[in-house]
Amino acid sequence: MGNQLAVVKESFLPFMSITWVTENSMVAAGRDCNPMVFSYGEGKITVGAKLDQPQKKQSGNIGAMNRFKNLDKKGTDSNTATDIKTQHQNTNQVSVHTGTKNDASKVATSGLDGNLILWDLKSQEFSIQALRIA
């Protein structure tokens, strides 16, 4: 069987790393700060879902403890519109943590932000409606 080129044009930023997690699914991580799942079938690649679903922020006044955490983490106490709503501030590597490339149950992502995050694909599949890992 020969190689086949597939192009996916969407609004997300370029990827730095892609790894297979099942025979038909892969996880990609890159400049978008949010790992994404893609599926391959019938000769085409389809976008699944983003693994990092943004948490809704509390409205109202920011508490003293949260203000200190923001000051410590970002060097500011304000929540501006430029805040990144994902756990990574950048992501440049994704790899299988638990399982194999034919049947991974967990993947790890890391980035220049110093974060290493483990993603449980099976629990993510239940919590994210659009995510199907086949």
Buried (B, 14 or more C-beta within 10 A) or exposed (E): EEEEEEEEEEEBEEBBBBBBBBEEBBBBBBBBBBBBBBBBEEEEEEBBBBBBBEEEEEEEEBEEEBBEEBEEEBEEBEBEEEEEEBBBEBBBBBBBBBBEEEEBBBBBBBBEBEEEBEBBBEEBBEEBEEBBBE
